[in-house]
């Protein structure tokens, strides 16, 4: 590859997205494909500090506009420090969340103005757009069933109400409908192995179109 690729993973909380990210990384390792795995917010010293602020439960009151700018600050740093250099170096960058999360959560979820958020998303991302986005779609009620079974503390966003996640999911699905070439919807309502297989089929098809040799 003369340059790398940028793949993002999206979905509401408890959709199993992070578990599927691990499957994807193992797949790339088995195929000896150079890659870099990142998460948003996070991935740099500054961005990880911002992550702790954003996800802290009840420690700090954060209004929607402040929340938006914190996400954009974390994104700007990771794009400059990690994503741009890795793509230029020919790596496949896998990012657990990117600016579609901001659109879904801060616009559809919080009610902030959609077109403004889309503009500043591109500004913070230096105009970089994912080559492929995997949207792990799970009904919000199923997500809450999974949430109730988890024996750990929930972060600030995970503790949002069902109606919030209904709006976020609606936003994701509208984004996918409007970006069919880039965003591929993966049915996350099933055994994780079945979800993995659907995800890998999508990724393999994408990589083959980019002339990258792979094996399942």
Rosetta constraint file for C-alpha pairs under 8 A:
AtomPair CA 1 CA 90 HARMONIC 5.92 0.50
AtomPair CA 2 CA 90 HARMONIC 6.16 0.50
AtomPair CA 3 CA 87 HARMONIC 5.87 0.50
AtomPair CA 3 CA 88 HARMONIC 5.36 0.50
AtomPair CA 3 CA 89 HARMONIC 6.43 0.50
AtomPair CA 3 CA 90 HARMONIC 4.22 0.50
AtomPair CA 3 CA 91 HARMONIC 7.22 0.50
AtomPair CA 4 CA 86 HARMONIC 7.26 0.50
AtomPair CA 4 CA 87 HARMONIC 4.32 0.50
AtomPair CA 4 CA 88 HARMONIC 6.29 0.50
AtomPair CA 4 CA 89 HARMONIC 6.69 0.50
AtomPair CA 4 CA 90 HARMONIC 3.78 0.50
AtomPair CA 4 CA 91 HARMONIC 4.49 0.50
AtomPair CA 4 CA 92 HARMONIC 5.12 0.50
AtomPair CA 4 CA 93 HARMONIC 7.40 0.50
AtomPair CA 5 CA 87 HARMONIC 6.10 0.50
AtomPair CA 5 CA 90 HARMONIC 7.43 0.50
AtomPair CA 5 CA 91 HARMONIC 6.58 0.50
AtomPair CA 5 CA 92 HARMONIC 4.64 0.50
AtomPair CA 5 CA 93 HARMONIC 6.12 0.50
AtomPair CA 5 CA 130 HARMONIC 7.83 0.50
AtomPair CA 5 CA 131 HARMONIC 6.34 0.50
AtomPair CA 6 CA 87 HARMONIC 7.16 0.50
AtomPair CA 6 CA 92 HARMONIC 5.87 0.50
AtomPair CA 6 CA 93 HARMONIC 4.84 0.50
AtomPair CA 6 CA 94 HARMONIC 6.27 0.50
AtomPair CA 6 CA 95 HARMONIC 7.77 0.50
AtomPair CA 6 CA 129 HARMONIC 7.78 0.50
AtomPair CA 6 CA 130 HARMONIC 5.04 0.50
AtomPair CA 6 CA 131 HARMONIC 5.33 0.50
AtomPair CA 6 CA 132 HARMONIC 6.80 0.50
AtomPair CA 7 CA 92 HARMONIC 7.30 0.50
AtomPair CA 7 CA 93 HARMONIC 6.05 0.50
AtomPair CA 7 CA 94 HARMONIC 4.94 0.50
AtomPair CA 7 CA 95 HARMONIC 6.38 0.50
AtomPair CA 7 CA 130 HARMONIC 5.62 0.50
AtomPair CA 7 CA 131 HARMONIC 5.89 0.50
AtomPair CA 7 CA 132 HARMONIC 4.88 0.50
AtomPair CA 7 CA 133 HARMONIC 5.73 0.50
AtomPair CA 7 CA 134 HARMONIC 7.73 0.50
AtomPair CA 8 CA 94 HARMONIC 5.73 0.50
AtomPair CA 8 CA 95 HARMONIC 4.78 0.50
AtomPair CA 8 CA 96 HARMONIC 6.00 0.50
AtomPair CA 8 CA 97 HARMONIC 6.01 0.50
AtomPair CA 8 CA 98 HARMONIC 6.45 0.50
AtomPair CA 8 CA 130 HARMONIC 6.37 0.50
AtomPair CA 8 CA 132 HARMONIC 6.43 0.50
AtomPair CA 8 CA 133 HARMONIC 4.72 0.50
AtomPair CA 8 CA 134 HARMONIC 6.30 0.50
AtomPair CA 9 CA 17 HARMONIC 6.70 0.50
AtomPair CA 9 CA 21 HARMONIC 7.44 0.50
AtomPair CA 9 CA 94 HARMONIC 7.62 0.50
AtomPair CA 9 CA 95 HARMONIC 6.29 0.50
AtomPair CA 9 CA 96 HARMONIC 5.01 0.50
AtomPair CA 9 CA 97 HARMONIC 5.39 0.50
AtomPair CA 9 CA 98 HARMONIC 7.69 0.50
AtomPair CA 9 CA 133 HARMONIC 5.76 0.50
AtomPair CA 9 CA 134 HARMONIC 4.88 0.50
AtomPair CA 9 CA 135 HARMONIC 6.11 0.50
AtomPair CA 9 CA 136 HARMONIC 7.54 0.50
AtomPair CA 10 CA 17 HARMONIC 6.78 0.50
AtomPair CA 10 CA 96 HARMONIC 6.80 0.50
AtomPair CA 10 CA 97 HARMONIC 5.24 0.50
AtomPair CA 10 CA 98 HARMONIC 7.56 0.50
AtomPair CA 10 CA 100 HARMONIC 7.26 0.50
AtomPair CA 10 CA 101 HARMONIC 6.68 0.50
AtomPair CA 10 CA 133 HARMONIC 7.10 0.50
AtomPair CA 10 CA 134 HARMONIC 6.07 0.50
AtomPair CA 10 CA 135 HARMONIC 4.73 0.50
AtomPair CA 10 CA 136 HARMONIC 6.14 0.50
AtomPair CA 11 CA 15 HARMONIC 6.01 0.50
AtomPair CA 11 CA 17 HARMONIC 6.50 0.50
AtomPair CA 11 CA 101 HARMONIC 7.70 0.50
AtomPair CA 11 CA 135 HARMONIC 5.48 0.50
AtomPair CA 11 CA 136 HARMONIC 4.95 0.50
AtomPair CA 11 CA 137 HARMONIC 6.02 0.50
AtomPair CA 11 CA 138 HARMONIC 7.70 0.50
AtomPair CA 11 CA 169 HARMONIC 7.58 0.50
AtomPair CA 11 CA 172 HARMONIC 7.40 0.50
AtomPair CA 12 CA 136 HARMONIC 7.82 0.50
AtomPair CA 12 CA 137 HARMONIC 7.49 0.50
AtomPair CA 12 CA 138 HARMONIC 7.40 0.50
AtomPair CA 12 CA 140 HARMONIC 7.80 0.50
AtomPair CA 12 CA 143 HARMONIC 7.88 0.50
AtomPair CA 12 CA 165 HARMONIC 6.87 0.50
AtomPair CA 12 CA 168 HARMONIC 6.99 0.50
AtomPair CA 12 CA 169 HARMONIC 6.40 0.50
AtomPair CA 13 CA 143 HARMONIC 7.02 0.50
AtomPair CA 13 CA 158 HARMONIC 6.44 0.50
AtomPair CA 14 CA 143 HARMONIC 5.26 0.50
AtomPair CA 14 CA 144 HARMONIC 7.61 0.50
AtomPair CA 14 CA 146 HARMONIC 6.46 0.50
AtomPair CA 14 CA 147 HARMONIC 6.48 0.50
AtomPair CA 15 CA 136 HARMONIC 6.23 0.50
AtomPair CA 15 CA 137 HARMONIC 6.75 0.50
AtomPair CA 15 CA 138 HARMONIC 5.65 0.50
AtomPair CA 15 CA 143 HARMONIC 6.22 0.50
AtomPair CA 15 CA 188 HARMONIC 6.24 0.50
AtomPair CA 15 CA 189 HARMONIC 8.00 0.50
AtomPair CA 16 CA 20 HARMONIC 6.38 0.50
AtomPair CA 16 CA 136 HARMONIC 7.48 0.50
AtomPair CA 16 CA 188 HARMONIC 7.02 0.50
AtomPair CA 16 CA 192 HARMONIC 7.68 0.50
AtomPair CA 17 CA 21 HARMONIC 6.22 0.50
AtomPair CA 17 CA 96 HARMONIC 7.64 0.50
AtomPair CA 17 CA 136 HARMONIC 6.26 0.50
AtomPair CA 18 CA 22 HARMONIC 6.62 0.50
AtomPair CA 18 CA 96 HARMONIC 6.84 0.50
AtomPair CA 19 CA 23 HARMONIC 6.75 0.50
AtomPair CA 20 CA 24 HARMONIC 6.24 0.50
AtomPair CA 20 CA 192 HARMONIC 7.71 0.50
AtomPair CA 20 CA 195 HARMONIC 7.76 0.50
AtomPair CA 20 CA 196 HARMONIC 6.16 0.50
AtomPair CA 20 CA 199 HARMONIC 7.96 0.50
AtomPair CA 21 CA 25 HARMONIC 6.23 0.50
AtomPair CA 21 CA 96 HARMONIC 7.11 0.50
AtomPair CA 22 CA 26 HARMONIC 6.26 0.50
AtomPair CA 23 CA 27 HARMONIC 6.24 0.50
AtomPair CA 23 CA 196 HARMONIC 6.91 0.50
AtomPair CA 24 CA 28 HARMONIC 6.36 0.50
AtomPair CA 24 CA 200 HARMONIC 7.22 0.50
AtomPair CA 25 CA 29 HARMONIC 6.24 0.50
AtomPair CA 25 CA 37 HARMONIC 7.47 0.50
AtomPair CA 26 CA 30 HARMONIC 6.20 0.50
AtomPair CA 27 CA 31 HARMONIC 6.46 0.50
AtomPair CA 27 CA 216 HARMONIC 7.57 0.50
AtomPair CA 28 CA 32 HARMONIC 6.20 0.50
AtomPair CA 28 CA 33 HARMONIC 5.26 0.50
AtomPair CA 28 CA 34 HARMONIC 7.53 0.50
AtomPair CA 28 CA 35 HARMONIC 7.30 0.50
AtomPair CA 29 CA 33 HARMONIC 6.07 0.50
AtomPair CA 29 CA 34 HARMONIC 7.75 0.50
AtomPair CA 31 CA 214 HARMONIC 5.96 0.50
AtomPair CA 31 CA 215 HARMONIC 6.64 0.50
AtomPair CA 33 CA 91 HARMONIC 7.77 0.50
AtomPair CA 33 CA 92 HARMONIC 7.65 0.50
AtomPair CA 34 CA 90 HARMONIC 7.67 0.50
AtomPair CA 34 CA 91 HARMONIC 5.11 0.50
AtomPair CA 34 CA 92 HARMONIC 6.34 0.50
AtomPair CA 35 CA 91 HARMONIC 4.80 0.50
AtomPair CA 35 CA 92 HARMONIC 4.47 0.50
AtomPair CA 35 CA 93 HARMONIC 5.57 0.50
AtomPair CA 35 CA 94 HARMONIC 7.27 0.50
AtomPair CA 36 CA 86 HARMONIC 7.20 0.50
AtomPair CA 36 CA 91 HARMONIC 6.73 0.50
AtomPair CA 36 CA 92 HARMONIC 6.34 0.50
AtomPair CA 36 CA 93 HARMONIC 4.81 0.50
AtomPair CA 36 CA 94 HARMONIC 6.11 0.50
AtomPair CA 37 CA 93 HARMONIC 6.01 0.50
AtomPair CA 37 CA 94 HARMONIC 4.81 0.50
AtomPair CA 37 CA 95 HARMONIC 5.92 0.50
AtomPair CA 37 CA 96 HARMONIC 7.88 0.50
AtomPair CA 38 CA 42 HARMONIC 7.49 0.50
AtomPair CA 38 CA 43 HARMONIC 5.58 0.50
AtomPair CA 38 CA 93 HARMONIC 7.48 0.50
AtomPair CA 38 CA 94 HARMONIC 6.16 0.50
AtomPair CA 38 CA 95 HARMONIC 4.68 0.50
AtomPair CA 38 CA 96 HARMONIC 6.25 0.50
AtomPair CA 39 CA 43 HARMONIC 5.85 0.50
AtomPair CA 39 CA 95 HARMONIC 5.21 0.50
AtomPair CA 39 CA 96 HARMONIC 4.48 0.50
AtomPair CA 39 CA 97 HARMONIC 6.30 0.50
AtomPair CA 40 CA 51 HARMONIC 7.97 0.50
AtomPair CA 40 CA 74 HARMONIC 7.67 0.50
AtomPair CA 40 CA 75 HARMONIC 7.17 0.50
AtomPair CA 40 CA 95 HARMONIC 7.05 0.50
AtomPair CA 40 CA 96 HARMONIC 6.09 0.50
AtomPair CA 40 CA 97 HARMONIC 5.34 0.50
AtomPair CA 40 CA 98 HARMONIC 6.15 0.50
AtomPair CA 41 CA 47 HARMONIC 5.96 0.50
AtomPair CA 41 CA 48 HARMONIC 6.71 0.50
AtomPair CA 41 CA 50 HARMONIC 7.26 0.50
AtomPair CA 41 CA 51 HARMONIC 5.34 0.50
AtomPair CA 41 CA 71 HARMONIC 6.52 0.50
AtomPair CA 41 CA 74 HARMONIC 5.84 0.50
AtomPair CA 41 CA 75 HARMONIC 6.75 0.50
AtomPair CA 41 CA 97 HARMONIC 7.81 0.50
AtomPair CA 42 CA 46 HARMONIC 7.71 0.50
AtomPair CA 42 CA 47 HARMONIC 4.35 0.50
AtomPair CA 42 CA 48 HARMONIC 4.19 0.50
AtomPair CA 42 CA 49 HARMONIC 7.65 0.50
AtomPair CA 42 CA 50 HARMONIC 7.44 0.50
AtomPair CA 42 CA 51 HARMONIC 5.91 0.50
AtomPair CA 42 CA 74 HARMONIC 6.70 0.50
AtomPair CA 42 CA 78 HARMONIC 7.37 0.50
AtomPair CA 43 CA 47 HARMONIC 6.18 0.50
AtomPair CA 43 CA 48 HARMONIC 6.27 0.50
AtomPair CA 43 CA 78 HARMONIC 6.20 0.50
AtomPair CA 43 CA 82 HARMONIC 7.74 0.50
AtomPair CA 44 CA 48 HARMONIC 5.90 0.50
AtomPair CA 44 CA 77 HARMONIC 7.21 0.50
AtomPair CA 44 CA 78 HARMONIC 6.09 0.50
AtomPair CA 44 CA 81 HARMONIC 7.48 0.50
AtomPair CA 44 CA 82 HARMONIC 7.82 0.50
AtomPair CA 45 CA 49 HARMONIC 6.41 0.50
AtomPair CA 46 CA 50 HARMONIC 6.38 0.50
AtomPair CA 46 CA 74 HARMONIC 6.93 0.50
AtomPair CA 46 CA 77 HARMONIC 7.31 0.50
AtomPair CA 47 CA 51 HARMONIC 6.09 0.50
AtomPair CA 47 CA 73 HARMONIC 7.59 0.50
AtomPair CA 47 CA 74 HARMONIC 4.39 0.50
AtomPair CA 47 CA 75 HARMONIC 7.37 0.50
AtomPair CA 47 CA 77 HARMONIC 6.71 0.50
AtomPair CA 47 CA 78 HARMONIC 6.97 0.50
AtomPair CA 48 CA 52 HARMONIC 6.41 0.50
AtomPair CA 48 CA 74 HARMONIC 7.85 0.50
AtomPair CA 49 CA 53 HARMONIC 6.66 0.50
AtomPair CA 50 CA 54 HARMONIC 6.20 0.50
AtomPair CA 50 CA 70 HARMONIC 6.67 0.50
AtomPair CA 50 CA 71 HARMONIC 7.78 0.50
AtomPair CA 50 CA 74 HARMONIC 6.44 0.50
AtomPair CA 51 CA 55 HARMONIC 6.04 0.50
AtomPair CA 51 CA 74 HARMONIC 7.79 0.50
AtomPair CA 52 CA 56 HARMONIC 5.75 0.50
AtomPair CA 53 CA 60 HARMONIC 7.43 0.50
AtomPair CA 54 CA 62 HARMONIC 7.86 0.50
AtomPair CA 54 CA 67 HARMONIC 7.02 0.50
AtomPair CA 54 CA 70 HARMONIC 7.55 0.50
AtomPair CA 54 CA 156 HARMONIC 7.41 0.50
AtomPair CA 55 CA 155 HARMONIC 5.30 0.50
AtomPair CA 55 CA 156 HARMONIC 4.94 0.50
AtomPair CA 55 CA 157 HARMONIC 6.51 0.50
AtomPair CA 56 CA 60 HARMONIC 7.23 0.50
AtomPair CA 56 CA 155 HARMONIC 6.03 0.50
AtomPair CA 56 CA 156 HARMONIC 5.68 0.50
AtomPair CA 57 CA 154 HARMONIC 7.65 0.50
AtomPair CA 57 CA 155 HARMONIC 5.31 0.50
AtomPair CA 57 CA 156 HARMONIC 4.43 0.50
AtomPair CA 58 CA 156 HARMONIC 6.84 0.50
AtomPair CA 62 CA 66 HARMONIC 6.14 0.50
AtomPair CA 62 CA 67 HARMONIC 6.01 0.50
AtomPair CA 63 CA 67 HARMONIC 6.13 0.50
AtomPair CA 64 CA 68 HARMONIC 6.19 0.50
AtomPair CA 64 CA 106 HARMONIC 7.02 0.50
AtomPair CA 64 CA 110 HARMONIC 6.44 0.50
AtomPair CA 64 CA 112 HARMONIC 7.66 0.50
AtomPair CA 65 CA 69 HARMONIC 6.45 0.50
AtomPair CA 65 CA 112 HARMONIC 7.79 0.50
AtomPair CA 66 CA 70 HARMONIC 6.20 0.50
AtomPair CA 67 CA 71 HARMONIC 6.39 0.50
AtomPair CA 68 CA 72 HARMONIC 6.37 0.50
AtomPair CA 68 CA 102 HARMONIC 7.36 0.50
AtomPair CA 68 CA 106 HARMONIC 6.50 0.50
AtomPair CA 69 CA 73 HARMONIC 6.07 0.50
AtomPair CA 70 CA 74 HARMONIC 6.28 0.50
AtomPair CA 71 CA 75 HARMONIC 6.14 0.50
AtomPair CA 71 CA 102 HARMONIC 7.44 0.50
AtomPair CA 72 CA 76 HARMONIC 6.05 0.50
AtomPair CA 72 CA 120 HARMONIC 7.73 0.50
AtomPair CA 72 CA 121 HARMONIC 6.99 0.50
AtomPair CA 72 CA 124 HARMONIC 5.86 0.50
AtomPair CA 73 CA 77 HARMONIC 6.44 0.50
AtomPair CA 73 CA 124 HARMONIC 7.28 0.50
AtomPair CA 74 CA 78 HARMONIC 6.44 0.50
AtomPair CA 75 CA 79 HARMONIC 6.06 0.50
AtomPair CA 75 CA 98 HARMONIC 7.73 0.50
AtomPair CA 75 CA 124 HARMONIC 6.26 0.50
AtomPair CA 75 CA 125 HARMONIC 6.63 0.50
AtomPair CA 76 CA 80 HARMONIC 6.26 0.50
AtomPair CA 76 CA 124 HARMONIC 4.65 0.50
AtomPair CA 76 CA 125 HARMONIC 5.81 0.50
AtomPair CA 76 CA 126 HARMONIC 7.65 0.50
AtomPair CA 77 CA 81 HARMONIC 5.87 0.50
AtomPair CA 78 CA 82 HARMONIC 5.27 0.50
AtomPair CA 78 CA 83 HARMONIC 6.33 0.50
AtomPair CA 79 CA 83 HARMONIC 4.70 0.50
AtomPair CA 79 CA 84 HARMONIC 5.82 0.50
AtomPair CA 79 CA 124 HARMONIC 7.94 0.50
AtomPair CA 79 CA 125 HARMONIC 6.00 0.50
AtomPair CA 79 CA 126 HARMONIC 7.46 0.50
AtomPair CA 80 CA 84 HARMONIC 5.92 0.50
AtomPair CA 80 CA 85 HARMONIC 7.59 0.50
AtomPair CA 81 CA 85 HARMONIC 7.03 0.50
AtomPair CA 82 CA 86 HARMONIC 6.14 0.50
AtomPair CA 83 CA 87 HARMONIC 6.16 0.50
AtomPair CA 83 CA 93 HARMONIC 6.85 0.50
AtomPair CA 84 CA 88 HARMONIC 6.15 0.50
AtomPair CA 85 CA 89 HARMONIC 6.11 0.50
AtomPair CA 86 CA 90 HARMONIC 6.53 0.50
AtomPair CA 86 CA 91 HARMONIC 5.50 0.50
AtomPair CA 86 CA 92 HARMONIC 7.61 0.50
AtomPair CA 86 CA 93 HARMONIC 6.89 0.50
AtomPair CA 87 CA 91 HARMONIC 5.30 0.50
AtomPair CA 87 CA 92 HARMONIC 6.65 0.50
AtomPair CA 87 CA 93 HARMONIC 6.75 0.50
AtomPair CA 97 CA 101 HARMONIC 6.02 0.50
AtomPair CA 98 CA 102 HARMONIC 7.33 0.50
AtomPair CA 99 CA 103 HARMONIC 6.42 0.50
AtomPair CA 99 CA 121 HARMONIC 5.92 0.50
AtomPair CA 100 CA 104 HARMONIC 6.10 0.50
AtomPair CA 100 CA 172 HARMONIC 7.52 0.50
AtomPair CA 100 CA 175 HARMONIC 7.85 0.50
AtomPair CA 101 CA 105 HARMONIC 5.81 0.50
AtomPair CA 101 CA 106 HARMONIC 7.91 0.50
AtomPair CA 102 CA 106 HARMONIC 5.31 0.50
AtomPair CA 102 CA 107 HARMONIC 7.17 0.50
AtomPair CA 102 CA 117 HARMONIC 7.69 0.50
AtomPair CA 102 CA 121 HARMONIC 7.80 0.50
AtomPair CA 103 CA 107 HARMONIC 5.18 0.50
AtomPair CA 103 CA 108 HARMONIC 6.81 0.50
AtomPair CA 103 CA 114 HARMONIC 6.96 0.50
AtomPair CA 103 CA 117 HARMONIC 6.44 0.50
AtomPair CA 103 CA 118 HARMONIC 6.79 0.50
AtomPair CA 103 CA 171 HARMONIC 7.56 0.50
AtomPair CA 104 CA 108 HARMONIC 5.12 0.50
AtomPair CA 104 CA 109 HARMONIC 6.23 0.50
AtomPair CA 104 CA 167 HARMONIC 7.94 0.50
AtomPair CA 104 CA 168 HARMONIC 5.02 0.50
AtomPair CA 104 CA 169 HARMONIC 7.30 0.50
AtomPair CA 104 CA 171 HARMONIC 4.92 0.50
AtomPair CA 104 CA 172 HARMONIC 5.65 0.50
AtomPair CA 105 CA 109 HARMONIC 4.48 0.50
AtomPair CA 105 CA 110 HARMONIC 6.36 0.50
AtomPair CA 105 CA 168 HARMONIC 5.42 0.50
AtomPair CA 105 CA 171 HARMONIC 7.96 0.50
AtomPair CA 106 CA 110 HARMONIC 4.77 0.50
AtomPair CA 106 CA 111 HARMONIC 6.55 0.50
AtomPair CA 106 CA 112 HARMONIC 6.04 0.50
AtomPair CA 107 CA 111 HARMONIC 4.79 0.50
AtomPair CA 107 CA 112 HARMONIC 4.44 0.50
AtomPair CA 107 CA 113 HARMONIC 5.94 0.50
AtomPair CA 107 CA 114 HARMONIC 5.41 0.50
AtomPair CA 107 CA 117 HARMONIC 7.07 0.50
AtomPair CA 108 CA 112 HARMONIC 7.30 0.50
AtomPair CA 108 CA 114 HARMONIC 7.71 0.50
AtomPair CA 108 CA 167 HARMONIC 5.67 0.50
AtomPair CA 108 CA 168 HARMONIC 5.57 0.50
AtomPair CA 108 CA 170 HARMONIC 7.62 0.50
AtomPair CA 108 CA 171 HARMONIC 5.46 0.50
AtomPair CA 109 CA 164 HARMONIC 5.54 0.50
AtomPair CA 109 CA 165 HARMONIC 7.06 0.50
AtomPair CA 109 CA 167 HARMONIC 5.27 0.50
AtomPair CA 109 CA 168 HARMONIC 4.97 0.50
AtomPair CA 109 CA 171 HARMONIC 7.85 0.50
AtomPair CA 110 CA 164 HARMONIC 7.83 0.50
AtomPair CA 112 CA 117 HARMONIC 7.57 0.50
AtomPair CA 113 CA 117 HARMONIC 6.40 0.50
AtomPair CA 114 CA 118 HARMONIC 6.27 0.50
AtomPair CA 115 CA 119 HARMONIC 6.27 0.50
AtomPair CA 116 CA 120 HARMONIC 6.38 0.50
AtomPair CA 117 CA 121 HARMONIC 5.93 0.50
AtomPair CA 118 CA 122 HARMONIC 6.56 0.50
AtomPair CA 119 CA 123 HARMONIC 6.40 0.50
AtomPair CA 120 CA 124 HARMONIC 6.01 0.50
AtomPair CA 121 CA 125 HARMONIC 6.11 0.50
AtomPair CA 122 CA 126 HARMONIC 5.99 0.50
AtomPair CA 122 CA 127 HARMONIC 4.73 0.50
AtomPair CA 122 CA 128 HARMONIC 6.88 0.50
AtomPair CA 122 CA 129 HARMONIC 7.87 0.50
AtomPair CA 123 CA 127 HARMONIC 6.13 0.50
AtomPair CA 125 CA 129 HARMONIC 7.76 0.50
AtomPair CA 130 CA 182 HARMONIC 7.46 0.50
AtomPair CA 131 CA 182 HARMONIC 6.31 0.50
AtomPair CA 132 CA 182 HARMONIC 4.97 0.50
AtomPair CA 132 CA 183 HARMONIC 6.15 0.50
AtomPair CA 132 CA 184 HARMONIC 7.64 0.50
AtomPair CA 132 CA 206 HARMONIC 7.92 0.50
AtomPair CA 133 CA 182 HARMONIC 5.86 0.50
AtomPair CA 133 CA 183 HARMONIC 4.59 0.50
AtomPair CA 133 CA 184 HARMONIC 6.21 0.50
AtomPair CA 134 CA 183 HARMONIC 5.92 0.50
AtomPair CA 134 CA 184 HARMONIC 5.15 0.50
AtomPair CA 134 CA 185 HARMONIC 6.12 0.50
AtomPair CA 134 CA 186 HARMONIC 6.68 0.50
AtomPair CA 134 CA 199 HARMONIC 7.59 0.50
AtomPair CA 135 CA 172 HARMONIC 7.71 0.50
AtomPair CA 135 CA 176 HARMONIC 7.78 0.50
AtomPair CA 135 CA 183 HARMONIC 6.66 0.50
AtomPair CA 135 CA 184 HARMONIC 5.96 0.50
AtomPair CA 135 CA 185 HARMONIC 4.73 0.50
AtomPair CA 135 CA 186 HARMONIC 5.77 0.50
AtomPair CA 136 CA 185 HARMONIC 6.12 0.50
AtomPair CA 136 CA 186 HARMONIC 4.83 0.50
AtomPair CA 136 CA 187 HARMONIC 6.07 0.50
AtomPair CA 136 CA 188 HARMONIC 5.28 0.50
AtomPair CA 137 CA 169 HARMONIC 7.64 0.50
AtomPair CA 137 CA 185 HARMONIC 6.47 0.50
AtomPair CA 137 CA 186 HARMONIC 5.99 0.50
AtomPair CA 137 CA 187 HARMONIC 5.38 0.50
AtomPair CA 137 CA 188 HARMONIC 5.30 0.50
AtomPair CA 137 CA 189 HARMONIC 7.42 0.50
AtomPair CA 138 CA 142 HARMONIC 6.65 0.50
AtomPair CA 138 CA 143 HARMONIC 6.52 0.50
AtomPair CA 138 CA 187 HARMONIC 6.81 0.50
AtomPair CA 138 CA 188 HARMONIC 5.29 0.50
AtomPair CA 138 CA 189 HARMONIC 5.54 0.50
AtomPair CA 139 CA 143 HARMONIC 6.40 0.50
AtomPair CA 139 CA 166 HARMONIC 7.99 0.50
AtomPair CA 139 CA 169 HARMONIC 7.64 0.50
AtomPair CA 139 CA 189 HARMONIC 7.65 0.50
AtomPair CA 140 CA 144 HARMONIC 6.30 0.50
AtomPair CA 140 CA 162 HARMONIC 6.81 0.50
AtomPair CA 140 CA 165 HARMONIC 6.01 0.50
AtomPair CA 140 CA 166 HARMONIC 5.81 0.50
AtomPair CA 140 CA 169 HARMONIC 7.23 0.50
AtomPair CA 141 CA 145 HARMONIC 6.33 0.50
AtomPair CA 141 CA 162 HARMONIC 7.35 0.50
AtomPair CA 142 CA 146 HARMONIC 6.39 0.50
AtomPair CA 142 CA 189 HARMONIC 7.69 0.50
AtomPair CA 143 CA 147 HARMONIC 6.18 0.50
AtomPair CA 144 CA 148 HARMONIC 6.20 0.50
AtomPair CA 144 CA 162 HARMONIC 7.46 0.50
AtomPair CA 145 CA 149 HARMONIC 6.72 0.50
AtomPair CA 146 CA 150 HARMONIC 6.64 0.50
AtomPair CA 154 CA 158 HARMONIC 5.58 0.50
AtomPair CA 154 CA 159 HARMONIC 6.12 0.50
AtomPair CA 155 CA 159 HARMONIC 6.30 0.50
AtomPair CA 156 CA 160 HARMONIC 7.12 0.50
AtomPair CA 160 CA 164 HARMONIC 6.38 0.50
AtomPair CA 160 CA 165 HARMONIC 7.41 0.50
AtomPair CA 161 CA 165 HARMONIC 6.89 0.50
AtomPair CA 162 CA 166 HARMONIC 6.22 0.50
AtomPair CA 163 CA 167 HARMONIC 6.39 0.50
AtomPair CA 164 CA 168 HARMONIC 6.32 0.50
AtomPair CA 165 CA 169 HARMONIC 6.00 0.50
AtomPair CA 166 CA 170 HARMONIC 6.21 0.50
AtomPair CA 167 CA 171 HARMONIC 6.22 0.50
AtomPair CA 168 CA 172 HARMONIC 6.32 0.50
AtomPair CA 169 CA 173 HARMONIC 6.27 0.50
AtomPair CA 170 CA 174 HARMONIC 6.24 0.50
AtomPair CA 171 CA 175 HARMONIC 6.16 0.50
AtomPair CA 172 CA 176 HARMONIC 6.19 0.50
AtomPair CA 173 CA 177 HARMONIC 6.15 0.50
AtomPair CA 174 CA 178 HARMONIC 6.25 0.50
AtomPair CA 175 CA 179 HARMONIC 6.05 0.50
AtomPair CA 175 CA 183 HARMONIC 7.98 0.50
AtomPair CA 176 CA 180 HARMONIC 5.73 0.50
AtomPair CA 176 CA 183 HARMONIC 5.32 0.50
AtomPair CA 176 CA 184 HARMONIC 6.97 0.50
AtomPair CA 176 CA 185 HARMONIC 7.10 0.50
AtomPair CA 179 CA 183 HARMONIC 5.73 0.50
AtomPair CA 180 CA 184 HARMONIC 6.75 0.50
AtomPair CA 184 CA 202 HARMONIC 7.77 0.50
AtomPair CA 186 CA 195 HARMONIC 7.09 0.50
AtomPair CA 186 CA 198 HARMONIC 6.77 0.50
AtomPair CA 186 CA 199 HARMONIC 6.48 0.50
AtomPair CA 187 CA 195 HARMONIC 6.60 0.50
AtomPair CA 188 CA 192 HARMONIC 7.69 0.50
AtomPair CA 188 CA 195 HARMONIC 5.76 0.50
AtomPair CA 189 CA 195 HARMONIC 7.85 0.50
AtomPair CA 190 CA 194 HARMONIC 6.62 0.50
AtomPair CA 190 CA 195 HARMONIC 6.60 0.50
AtomPair CA 191 CA 195 HARMONIC 6.46 0.50
AtomPair CA 192 CA 196 HARMONIC 6.00 0.50
AtomPair CA 193 CA 197 HARMONIC 6.23 0.50
AtomPair CA 194 CA 198 HARMONIC 6.41 0.50
AtomPair CA 195 CA 199 HARMONIC 6.16 0.50
AtomPair CA 196 CA 200 HARMONIC 6.09 0.50
AtomPair CA 197 CA 201 HARMONIC 6.14 0.50
AtomPair CA 198 CA 202 HARMONIC 6.37 0.50
AtomPair CA 199 CA 203 HARMONIC 6.25 0.50
AtomPair CA 200 CA 204 HARMONIC 5.86 0.50
AtomPair CA 200 CA 216 HARMONIC 7.94 0.50
AtomPair CA 201 CA 205 HARMONIC 6.15 0.50
AtomPair CA 202 CA 206 HARMONIC 6.28 0.50
AtomPair CA 203 CA 207 HARMONIC 6.11 0.50
AtomPair CA 204 CA 208 HARMONIC 6.06 0.50
AtomPair CA 204 CA 214 HARMONIC 7.12 0.50
AtomPair CA 204 CA 216 HARMONIC 7.92 0.50
AtomPair CA 205 CA 209 HARMONIC 6.42 0.50
AtomPair CA 206 CA 210 HARMONIC 6.62 0.50
AtomPair CA 207 CA 211 HARMONIC 6.41 0.50
AtomPair CA 207 CA 212 HARMONIC 5.33 0.50
AtomPair CA 207 CA 213 HARMONIC 7.55 0.50
AtomPair CA 207 CA 214 HARMONIC 7.71 0.50
AtomPair CA 208 CA 212 HARMONIC 5.37 0.50
AtomPair CA 208 CA 213 HARMONIC 6.66 0.50
AtomPair CA 208 CA 214 HARMONIC 7.60 0.50
